[in-house]
Amino acid sequence: MLLPDIEGRSGDGLVTRETHVPAFPEPLHVGTPNIGERERFLARVNDLLDRRWLTNHGRYVLEFEQEIANRCGVSHCVSMCNGTIALEIAIRALGLTGEVIVPSFTFIATAHALQWQEITPIFADIDPRTHTLDPAAVERLITPRTTGIIGVHLWGRACDVGALQEIADAHGLKLLYDAAHAFGCTHGGAPIGGFGNAEVLSFHATKVLNTFEGGAVLTNDDALAEQIRFMSNFGFAGIDDVQYLGTNGKMSEISAAMGLTVLESFDDYVSANRRNYELYSEELGDVPGVTVVAFDPSEENNYQYLIVDVEPGPSGITRDQLVARLWSENVRARRYFFPGCHRMEPYRSLFPNAGLVLPHTELLSDRLMALPTGPTVDGHAIRTICSIIREYVEPA
């Protein structure tokens, strides 16, 4: 996407460029990191340096894992160096091979975690109302080579876990969830984290809970948790005792120290995100063709993602035009998830006709965008962003 310095309209409809002072002197980004109380973090860093225990399941990693397991209501949390490695190890531990059904409407790591291990991702369409896997689409794609399903809880909104579990049980498939968006969220009043055979979290710097880089596998399966823990530490089951083919997926002590520090302020971050969500919804409520994606008030959500659906019909303005306009004002809106995994390599070469069975994925990948939110974005910034959107859309 080419982003102009400034967009203006001339009589013939051409976009012009001119000298322009952006509304924001510094860029406002989607996913600005939360860092917690700096002094609390530095105290932990000094402690781990004094003890000279930097990695290999030290005090802070074990404490962090227990905190996450407690909050997510699961028996086991195995922390990892990042969410992608967590996905790859969970996939391998579950014995997935052949074909695994996934959404294309997700971050590319979900598909890559399979393809990297020579497992074929089969892209299923999403429900246009929930933006998560459509169970009916999943069932249509099951073949004798299918060994599993990976659902993705988008924007902290859960997949249809009941329907997907029924399908998995009926066909003898493993069910894994990419819950990168969903820490601190619920489904049916229960914390997300304990559904399927396992769920995978991301603690990337852009997530509401971050460990600089990090991830985790959550499960209630004792044997699976033990296997995953061994596999993330080169397969060691004890000193000089290797029982599994493994790799190095361990989380470091300094990452866990960061996670514990951010976790202490987590509720404050969620409150700020919710306040921003409500203000965006109010300010954009009457803008034609622009709709803030809503969250179920009966469920807990981390409100990390402020997603807007831009319908080109009423105004004639496309999502990409609106994103370009916002960028010209130093608002770094993002197209989520564009263009869809099936239109990225290697998948667009492997499956050139995948889009034919992904109509809702293709539609939403051309309409949805994320706007800046989080504790660093205040009410004045939100009203300015919404004013830019309104002034650009309404004249059209």
Summary of the structure (lengths in Angstrom):
residues: 396
radius of gyration: 21.9
end to end distance: 21.4
largest distance: 76.2
contacts: 1360
relative contact order: 0.16
helix: 38%
strand: 19%
